[in-house]
Amino acid sequence: MGEEMSEQEKSLRDCFAKFDANGDGKIQEGEFKRLMSSGGFSSKEIKRLFKEADTDGSGSVDWREFLSWIINGTALKGMGAKGAASFERLLNTETQDEASFVESAQMGHNVTEYLKKSGSKGKSRTRKKTTTKAGCDEFGVPADHSGHRIQWPMTPQGAKDLLDHFLHNGSRKPLHARHVQLILDEFVASYKSRHPKPVIETEVPQPEGRLVIVGDTHGQLADVLHILYHLGPPSAQNRYLFNGDMVDRGSQGVEILLILFTFFIADNESIIIHRGNHENEDMNALHADNGGGFEDEVMEKYGLSVYRHFINAFKSLSLASVINKEIFVVHGGLTRVKNLTVDYINTLPFQEYTAPHPMSTNVKEQLFSDLLWSDPTEYEGKYKSDRGVGIKYGPDVTTKFCSQNRLRFMVRSHQVPEDGRGFQKQHNDRCVTVFSASNYCGDGGNFGAVIVLSAANFPRYEVFEHFAAPLEELPAIVAQGDATDWNQMSTSQQRDSVETSRAARQEKTFERMIISIIEKKPQLWAYIIRNSLGQKLKAEDFVHMMEQQTDGDHPWMEAMEVWKVIDANGDIEVTKFLNRWVVKSESAGYSSFVNDAIKQVYEAIVAMDMDLSETFKMFDTDGDGTVDLKEAKQVLEKFDLGLSSSQIDRLLGQLFSTSSVITTADKARMSIQDFLGHFTMVYSATNNADLPRWVLDTLGQIGRLIVKVKAPGAPDATPHAAAAASDMSKLFTEIDTSGDGILQLDEFVTGIEKLPGLEKCAVDGVPLSHAKLVEISKILDVTGDGTLNYLEFQQAFQLKGQGTTDLENSLVEDLTTLLFRYRVHIRTGCQFLDEVDSCKVLCEEFGNVLRGVNNALRSNEQGISESQIKHLSSALAVEDEDGQIVAYDDFLRSFVIVDTETREVIKSFRG
């Protein structure tokens, strides 16, 4: 892979190359200003920093000066914490989304492999037959469909009509699904026939035509419309080459592809379409915030069947083109293969899949991935890519490839140029990057560009940069016709977007941090439990924990200040912070599962049927009357609670967040009575809800008597739920006349009848009778053995106090978080089994998918217990003509992120 250089030197040379946009070996003041201003530095700061770096006053900074500026720390002096953090993030070259894609794709493949090997496909289900109804056209589109209607066969004017439709309507009036499938099927057949090889040999149209190379557009319809209306629609004389990554991140990849596909169907000489690393079903499956989004987009607009048609279309797209035998065009870049030739690329099996497995060791599959993923670098050789797929290749690699294949230069896309322009020249101008998505992801603040090659001036080319107006403003701009000043409009749009883009970047960064907190809660709770941390941490220690336990380079201290979670002493309340944002499911079936999970945990302990002293002794191993986090976890792990280790961490973290915790120098402790009291409070809130109303009313009246009335030998009790625990244990001992630590049902009835004030208790207006108390005692006997142990007794009268809801949530939050975190892989497994495109699978199939996810987890990750798999699958299932069916797509889109302070849903995943 080339001569090795130190990681530090490679990083510094990458940093230098970011500033040195024109590649002349010196950082000019304008280059320095452009890059630093994108990081949020003021003009005054930028001027001062450049002056400090330019030690010889030459007006430029060479490599020696840059190295001194960085290593001596001059660059960071006077910036302050925020400035330094911003600077470090600015120089961070890692593309985190695409690097994490590799791990995600690997897990998805592991899940499907598990399902294949385990023979998980159950009985076959019948695909629902669809018939053309009366009042539909020849394609099955209803007469009352209000969207655009295509005419068939497709003509250039028909393609132009569709372009005009999307200009004026965006995605508000979509094509009917039948029309979409027709376009996709016709495109695949036509494109495979016209371009059967991975590499297309094409020319700039003669005699006076031109060829327009378009880079990444990433679902940003406004950019595509800007380009096509500015430079004219595709035709045989105005040919376009779209160089991949038309989808993901943005929300209108469907409309972009339908425009391109219809123009190709109308005239197969008008457009060439390359595959990028995002025309890839593994990447599409990710959420838009993680670099994907196209699957979600299609599923929301059309459903699984149409999505699979799009995936089939991706398999037909070309990998590269050679223009006039002199210019090589590819999405990503060059490969690790020595002596790479265009002829060798043409041997790739490019129509078998959208993209190879990212970790494949097959040489041809690695070459395939490199073409879609690689990036140029300014130092010679070939190096491992930060993206996790592909390589970094130097100017020597580009020169050799062009020389061996008799090419002038290459054009690629794949990344936003570092100076915020829409294009970048590297490798002595033999490697040109073009990127067409302006204001990338709505907050990039960058220009987009296209490269225009004309027959008259070939091989010279023009670069047209742009900054697209919002979609809703484009119809009025296009309506101006020849009077439109596209360049002036772009400059104005970019200038006006600077502040909004910066604010949007911060908002998006903080949102991603919140999701990171939620997804990493199991690790965070485990860290807290393992180190027996108290309820408060110094802000610096808290930030250190977050940096250690979460992924990515995030501005944690800046976020803590914005979120206002640091108190006057510089401390952060750990549990309060971790509880602020939670992920929940709005699925009714999941709510049912939650209640069952809570009961299962409690009943596993009750089933031990121990007497009072045994119960206390089990938790209080050292006999000091208290329990700490580690002791509690060691005991709970002995039971078959149906909880993983990380789920127990989450439960204990919440239990030990209450006001009754005693924090010592090194540990957080709680009295045994309080611990059991809080624990049974949760069970009482869920289990008792199923009891008859008269029983609930009566238990509530007796419970308030226990809290308010002084138990024998006890001090005056404070009338709130938290203080009731010690009174409960003393009352239990008092009425246990046999002294065996277990209440016979008659002991219970007799003891309760002696409570002062019981005569005031009534059932439906009638005084509480002995017979009713006997009936209640039998209801409370969970184990059905004619006795009540301490926990059965305690939960019966537990008042639902403050924090109960938090405890209920904590029992299942870890599981909910795990399902949320791996929702993409659960969907991948379900889709593998869903042969009829219904977004539903059999109940037992859903359970097998969850087992597949368990199997794919890393060895140090906790999965879903077998009992939870069975309960969850059953709770989500509904009866269908094929049996018990789980609507997996509805469930996996039911997650929402809630700010518990405001009770607001801050993010929904329904589309």
SULFENQUI-V999898 format. One record per residue. OMEGA is omega in whole degrees, -180 to 180 (none if undefined). BURIAL is 1 if it has 16 or more other C-alpha atoms within 10 Angstrom, else 0. D_FIRST is the distance of its C-alpha to the first C-alpha in Angstrom with 1 decimal. Layout:
OMEGA	BURIAL	D_FIRST
OMEGA	BURIAL	D_FIRST
This chain:
178	0	0.0
-179	0	3.8
-177	0	7.0
169	0	8.1
-175	0	11.3
179	0	14.0
-179	0	14.5
-178	0	17.8
178	0	16.6
180	1	14.1
-179	0	17.1
179	1	19.5
174	1	17.7
178	1	17.5
-179	1	21.2
-179	1	22.0
178	1	20.5
-180	1	22.7
-174	1	25.7
-172	1	24.9
-177	1	25.5
173	1	26.2
-179	1	23.3
178	0	25.6
178	0	24.3
177	1	27.4
177	1	28.6
-177	1	32.0
179	1	34.7
178	0	34.7
179	1	30.9
-178	1	31.5
-178	1	34.5
-177	1	33.0
-178	1	30.2
180	1	32.5
177	0	35.3
177	1	33.3
174	1	32.9
-180	1	36.7
180	1	37.5
180	0	40.8
-180	0	41.3
179	0	42.9
-178	1	40.1
-180	1	37.5
-180	0	39.7
-177	0	40.1
179	1	36.4
179	1	35.4
179	1	38.2
-180	1	36.9
-178	1	33.4
-171	1	34.8
-179	1	36.1
176	0	37.2
-176	0	38.9
-177	0	37.2
176	0	36.8
-179	1	33.0
179	1	30.4
-176	1	27.7
-179	1	24.6
-180	0	26.7
180	1	29.4
-179	1	27.1
179	1	25.5
-178	0	29.0
-179	1	30.3
-172	0	27.8
180	0	27.7
178	0	31.4
-179	0	32.1
-176	0	34.1
-174	1	32.5
-178	1	33.9
175	0	37.3
-180	0	40.2
-172	1	38.2
-175	0	39.7
-177	0	38.1
-179	0	37.7
180	1	36.3
180	0	33.7
180	1	32.6
-179	1	32.5
-180	1	30.4
178	0	27.8
-180	0	27.7
-176	1	27.3
-179	1	24.2
-174	0	22.6
-175	0	19.7
174	0	19.5
-168	0	21.0
-178	1	22.9
-175	1	24.6
175	1	21.6
180	0	19.8
177	1	23.0
-177	1	23.2
179	1	20.7
-179	0	23.0
180	1	26.0
179	1	24.9
-179	1	24.1
178	1	27.6
178	1	29.2
180	1	27.9
179	1	29.0
-179	1	32.5
177	1	32.9
178	0	31.8
-179	1	34.4
178	1	37.0
-175	0	36.3
-177	0	36.5
-179	0	39.6
-170	0	41.4
179	1	42.0
-177	1	43.4
-179	0	47.1
-178	0	49.9
179	0	49.2
-175	0	50.5
175	0	52.3
180	0	50.8
179	0	53.6
178	0	55.0
179	0	55.3
178	0	58.1
-177	0	58.9
176	0	61.6
179	0	64.6
178	0	64.0
178	0	60.4
-175	0	59.0
180	0	57.6
-179	0	54.2
180	1	55.8
-178	1	55.6
-179	0	58.8
-178	0	61.2
178	0	61.1
-173	0	57.4
-179	0	57.1
-180	0	53.6
178	1	52.6
179	1	53.6
175	1	51.6
-176	0	53.4
6	0	52.3
-177	0	51.2
178	1	48.8
175	1	49.5
178	1	47.9
177	0	50.8
177	1	50.2
178	1	46.6
178	1	47.9
178	1	50.5
176	1	47.9
179	1	45.9
179	1	49.2
-179	1	49.9
175	1	46.7
-174	1	47.4
-174	1	50.7
-175	1	50.0
178	1	46.4
-177	1	46.1
178	0	49.6
-173	0	51.0
170	1	48.4
175	1	48.6
-178	1	50.2
179	1	47.8
178	0	49.4
-180	1	48.5
180	1	44.9
178	1	44.5
179	0	46.1
-177	1	43.7
-180	1	40.6
-180	0	41.9
179	1	42.9
-178	1	39.6
-179	1	37.5
-176	0	39.8
-177	1	39.8
178	1	36.1
180	1	35.1
-177	0	37.7
-176	0	36.7
-175	1	32.9
-178	1	32.1
179	1	28.6
-177	1	25.4
180	1	25.4
171	1	28.6
-177	0	29.9
180	0	32.2
170	1	34.1
-175	1	35.7
178	1	39.3
4	0	41.8
-175	0	44.1
-177	0	43.9
179	1	41.6
179	1	38.4
-176	1	35.2
179	1	34.2
-178	1	30.7
178	1	30.8
-178	1	28.0
173	1	28.0
169	1	31.6
174	1	31.3
-180	1	34.9
-175	1	36.4
-178	1	39.2
180	1	40.6
-180	1	37.6
178	1	37.9
177	1	41.6
-177	1	41.3
-174	1	39.0
178	0	41.1
177	1	44.4
-174	1	43.3
177	0	41.7
-178	0	43.7
179	1	43.2
175	1	41.0
-179	1	42.7
179	1	42.1
178	1	42.5
-171	1	40.7
177	1	37.6
171	1	35.1
177	1	31.5
-168	1	30.6
173	1	26.8
-179	1	26.6
174	1	27.3
-172	1	31.0
-179	1	31.7
-180	1	31.3
176	1	32.2
-170	1	35.2
-176	1	38.3
175	1	39.0
178	1	36.2
-177	1	38.9
179	1	40.9
-178	1	38.0
180	1	37.0
176	1	40.6
-177	1	41.1
-177	1	38.1
-179	1	39.0
177	1	42.7
178	1	42.0
180	1	39.8
-179	1	42.6
-179	1	45.2
-174	1	43.3
173	1	40.1
-173	1	39.4
-172	1	39.5
174	1	36.2
-177	1	32.7
179	1	31.0
173	1	27.2
172	1	25.8
179	1	23.8
177	1	22.2
169	1	25.8
-166	1	27.5
-173	1	26.5
177	1	29.2
178	1	27.3
-180	1	26.7
-176	1	30.3
179	1	31.7
175	1	30.8
-178	1	33.4
180	1	33.2
-180	1	32.8
175	1	29.6
179	1	28.1
175	1	30.0
-175	1	33.7
178	1	34.2
178	1	35.5
-179	1	37.9
-178	1	39.0
-180	1	39.8
179	1	41.4
-175	0	43.7
-171	1	44.6
-180	1	44.9
-171	1	43.9
-177	1	41.7
179	1	42.8
179	1	41.9
179	1	38.5
174	1	37.7
177	1	38.7
179	1	36.2
177	1	33.4
178	1	34.5
179	1	34.4
-178	1	30.8
-179	1	29.9
-174	1	31.3
-179	1	29.5
178	1	27.2
-176	1	23.5
175	1	23.5
170	1	25.9
-176	1	26.2
178	1	29.1
179	0	31.3
-174	0	28.5
-176	1	26.9
179	1	25.4
-179	1	22.7
-179	1	23.3
-175	1	21.2
-174	1	21.4
-178	1	17.9
-174	1	15.5
-166	1	12.9
179	1	10.6
-177	1	7.4
177	0	9.8
176	0	9.9
-179	0	13.3
177	1	14.3
176	0	18.0
179	1	20.7
-180	0	22.5
177	0	19.7
-179	1	19.7
177	1	23.5
-176	0	23.1
176	1	22.0
-165	0	24.8
-178	1	25.0
-179	1	28.6
-178	0	28.4
177	0	27.3
177	1	26.6
178	1	23.0
173	1	21.1
-174	1	21.0
-179	1	18.3
-179	0	17.1
176	0	17.3
176	0	15.3
-173	0	16.8
-179	0	14.4
178	1	16.9
175	1	17.5
178	1	13.9
178	1	14.0
-179	1	17.4
-180	1	16.3
-179	1	13.5
-176	1	16.3
-168	1	18.5
-169	1	16.4
180	1	13.6
175	1	14.4
174	1	14.0
-174	1	13.4
177	1	15.0
-169	1	12.4
178	1	10.2
178	1	6.6
-175	1	4.8
176	1	5.8
-178	0	8.1
175	1	11.4
-178	1	14.6
-178	1	16.4
176	1	15.2
-180	1	14.4
-179	1	12.1
165	1	9.2
-176	1	9.7
-176	1	9.3
-177	1	10.8
179	1	13.9
179	0	12.4
179	1	10.9
-179	1	14.3
-179	1	16.2
-180	0	14.7
-179	1	15.4
-179	1	18.9
-177	0	19.7
-178	0	19.0
177	1	21.0
-179	0	23.6
176	1	23.3
-179	1	24.5
179	1	22.4
175	1	21.1
178	1	22.7
-177	1	21.3
164	1	22.8
-177	1	21.7
177	1	22.3
176	1	25.2
-169	1	24.7
-180	1	24.8
178	1	28.1
176	1	30.0
178	1	30.4
180	1	29.9
179	1	27.4
177	1	24.8
179	1	23.5
174	1	20.1
180	1	18.1
177	0	21.4
-180	0	23.1
175	1	21.0
-176	1	19.6
177	1	22.6
174	1	22.9
-177	1	26.3
-168	1	27.5
180	1	31.1
180	1	32.1
-176	1	34.2
-171	1	35.1
-180	1	32.3
177	1	33.7
-179	1	37.0
-176	1	36.0
-179	1	33.0
-176	1	35.2
171	1	32.8
168	1	33.7
-180	1	32.6
169	1	32.3
177	1	32.3
-178	1	31.4
176	1	34.4
180	1	34.2
-180	1	37.6
-176	1	38.8
-172	0	40.8
-178	0	38.0
9	0	34.9
176	0	32.1
-178	0	33.1
174	0	33.0
175	0	34.7
176	0	33.4
178	1	35.9
-180	1	35.3
172	1	37.5
-169	1	38.4
174	1	40.2
175	1	43.6
-175	0	44.3
-177	1	45.1
180	0	48.8
-174	0	49.2
-180	1	47.6
180	0	50.7
179	0	52.8
180	1	50.2
-178	1	49.8
179	0	53.6
177	0	53.9
-177	0	52.6
-179	0	52.2
-178	0	53.3
174	0	50.1
-174	0	48.2
-179	1	44.7
180	0	43.1
179	0	45.8
-180	0	45.7
180	1	41.9
180	0	42.4
180	0	45.2
-178	1	43.5
-179	1	40.5
-177	0	42.8
-174	0	45.0
-171	1	42.1
-175	1	40.6
-180	0	42.7
178	0	42.7
-179	1	38.9
179	1	38.5
180	0	41.1
178	1	39.5
-180	1	36.1
-180	0	37.8
-180	0	39.7
178	0	36.7
-179	0	34.8
179	1	37.8
178	0	38.2
178	1	34.7
178	1	35.4
178	1	38.6
178	1	36.8
177	1	34.3
-178	1	37.3
-176	1	38.9
-178	1	35.9
-180	1	35.2
178	1	38.9
179	1	38.7
-180	1	36.2
178	1	38.3
179	1	41.5
178	1	40.1
-179	1	39.0
180	1	42.5
-176	1	44.2
-178	0	42.1
179	0	42.9
-177	1	46.5
176	1	46.2
-176	1	49.3
-180	1	50.0
174	0	48.8
172	1	45.7
-175	1	45.2
-179	1	43.2
179	0	40.4
180	0	40.3
178	1	40.3
178	1	37.4
178	0	35.4
-178	0	36.2
179	1	35.1
180	0	31.8
-168	0	31.1
-180	1	32.3
-179	1	31.2
171	0	28.0
180	1	26.9
-174	0	27.7
179	1	31.4
-173	1	34.2
-178	1	36.4
177	1	38.8
180	0	39.4
179	1	40.1
180	1	42.4
180	0	44.5
-179	0	44.6
176	0	45.6
-179	0	48.2
179	1	47.6
-178	1	47.9
-175	0	51.5
-180	0	53.5
-180	0	52.3
-178	0	48.6
174	1	48.4
176	1	47.0
-170	1	48.8
-176	1	46.1
179	1	47.8
-180	1	49.3
-177	0	45.9
179	1	44.2
-174	1	47.2
-179	0	47.3
-179	1	44.9
174	1	45.0
180	1	44.0
174	1	46.8
178	1	47.5
179	0	50.4
179	1	50.9
179	0	54.4
-180	1	53.3
177	1	50.8
177	1	53.6
179	0	55.6
-180	1	52.8
-179	1	52.5
179	1	56.2
-179	1	55.9
180	1	52.9
180	1	55.0
-177	1	57.9
-180	1	55.8
-177	1	54.6
-175	1	58.1
176	1	59.8
178	0	57.5
-180	1	59.0
-177	1	62.5
176	0	62.4
173	0	62.3
-179	1	65.9
176	1	66.2
-173	1	69.1
-176	1	68.9
179	0	68.4
179	0	65.6
-180	1	63.8
-176	1	63.8
-178	0	63.1
-179	0	60.0
-177	1	58.4
-173	1	60.0
-179	0	58.7
173	0	59.8
-180	0	63.2
177	0	63.0
-179	0	63.7
177	1	60.3
175	1	56.9
-175	1	53.5
-177	1	50.3
178	1	48.9
-178	1	52.3
-179	1	52.7
180	1	49.2
-179	0	50.0
-176	0	53.2
-180	1	52.0
178	0	49.2
-177	0	52.0
173	0	53.4
-175	0	52.2
-174	1	51.9
-179	1	49.5
174	1	47.1
179	1	43.6
-179	1	42.9
177	1	41.4
175	1	44.4
175	1	46.7
-178	1	44.9
179	1	45.5
-178	1	49.2
177	1	49.8
179	1	48.1
180	1	50.7
-177	1	53.6
177	1	53.0
-175	1	52.9
-177	1	56.7
-178	0	59.2
179	1	60.5
177	1	57.5
-179	0	58.2
177	0	55.3
-176	0	55.5
-175	0	53.4
-175	0	50.7
171	0	51.5
-176	1	52.8
179	1	55.8
178	1	58.4
-179	1	61.7
-178	1	61.9
-180	1	64.5
-179	1	62.5
-180	1	59.3
179	1	61.2
178	1	63.1
-179	1	60.0
-178	1	58.5
177	1	61.6
180	1	62.0
-178	1	59.0
180	1	60.4
-177	1	63.8
-178	1	62.5
-178	1	61.0
-177	1	63.2
-180	1	66.5
-180	0	65.8
-177	0	66.6
176	0	70.0
-176	0	73.3
-177	0	74.2
177	0	77.3
179	1	75.3
180	1	72.8
-178	1	75.7
178	1	77.5
178	1	74.4
179	1	73.8
-180	1	77.4
179	1	77.3
179	1	73.9
176	1	75.3
-179	1	78.4
-180	1	76.2
-173	1	74.4
-175	1	77.6
179	1	80.0
178	1	80.0
-179	1	79.2
177	0	81.4
-177	0	80.6
174	0	77.9
178	0	77.9
-177	0	78.3
175	1	75.3
-174	0	73.4
168	0	73.5
-169	0	69.8
-175	1	67.5
-178	1	65.4
-173	1	68.5
-172	1	69.7
-178	1	67.6
177	1	69.7
179	1	72.9
-177	1	71.6
-180	1	71.1
178	0	74.6
179	1	76.3
180	1	74.7
-177	1	76.0
-175	0	79.4
174	1	79.9
-172	1	78.6
179	1	82.1
178	0	81.2
-178	0	78.6
178	0	76.1
178	1	73.3
180	1	73.5
165	1	75.8
-177	1	78.1
179	1	78.6
174	0	82.3
180	1	81.2
-177	1	78.9
-179	1	81.7
-179	1	84.3
-180	1	82.1
-179	1	81.1
180	1	84.8
-179	0	85.6
176	1	83.3
178	0	85.4
-178	0	85.4
-178	0	84.5
179	0	87.8
179	0	86.4
-176	1	83.6
175	0	84.3
-178	0	83.0
177	0	83.8
-179	0	86.6
-180	0	88.0
-178	0	87.9
-177	1	85.2
177	0	87.0
-179	0	86.6
179	0	85.7
178	0	82.9
177	1	81.5
179	0	81.5
179	0	79.7
-178	1	77.0
180	1	76.6
178	0	75.8
-177	0	73.3
-179	1	71.5
-175	1	71.3
-177	1	67.7
176	0	67.7
-178	0	71.1
179	0	72.6
179	0	75.6
174	1	74.2
173	1	72.1
-172	1	69.5
-177	1	68.6
175	1	65.6
179	1	67.6
-175	1	70.4
-176	1	68.2
-177	1	66.2
-174	1	69.5
-177	1	70.7
178	1	67.5
179	1	67.8
-176	1	64.7
-180	0	64.0
179	0	61.5
-179	1	57.9
180	1	58.7
178	0	56.6
180	1	53.6
177	1	54.0
-179	1	54.3
-175	1	51.1
-179	1	49.3
-177	1	50.1
-176	1	48.1
-180	1	45.7
178	1	42.9
178	1	43.3
179	1	43.5
-180	1	40.4
178	1	38.5
179	1	39.8
-176	1	38.9
-176	1	35.4
-179	1	34.6
179	1	36.8
-175	1	34.0
174	1	33.2
179	1	37.0
178	1	37.4
179	1	34.6
180	1	36.3
179	1	39.7
177	1	38.6
-179	1	37.3
-175	1	40.8
-175	1	42.6
-177	1	43.2
175	1	46.0
-176	1	44.3
-173	1	47.0
178	1	44.8
174	1	46.8
177	1	46.3
-178	1	48.7
-178	1	49.3
176	1	47.9
178	1	44.8
177	1	44.1
179	1	44.6
176	1	42.0
178	1	39.5
176	1	40.0
177	1	39.6
176	1	36.3
176	1	35.2
-177	1	36.3
-176	0	34.4
-179	1	31.1
175	0	31.5
-173	0	29.5
-178	0	31.6
180	0	32.6
179	0	33.9
-179	1	37.5
-179	1	38.5
-178	1	41.7
-179	1	44.5
179	0	46.1
178	0	49.4
177	1	47.8
-178	1	46.1
-179	1	49.5
-179	1	51.4
180	1	49.0
-179	1	48.8
-178	1	52.6
-177	1	53.2
-172	1	51.1
172	1	52.6
-178	0	55.5
-180	0	57.6
-180	0	56.7
178	0	58.0
-178	0	55.0
178	0	55.6
-172	1	54.1
174	1	51.5
176	1	48.9
-169	1	48.1
-177	1	44.5
177	1	43.5
-179	0	46.6
-175	1	45.9
175	1	42.3
-178	1	43.3
-177	1	46.2
174	1	44.2
175	1	45.1
-174	1	44.2
170	1	47.4
-174	1	48.2
178	0	50.8
-178	0	52.4
-176	0	53.3
-178	0	53.3
171	0	51.4
-177	0	48.7
176	0	45.8
176	0	43.5
-177	0	44.2
179	0	41.8
179	0	44.2
none	0	42.5
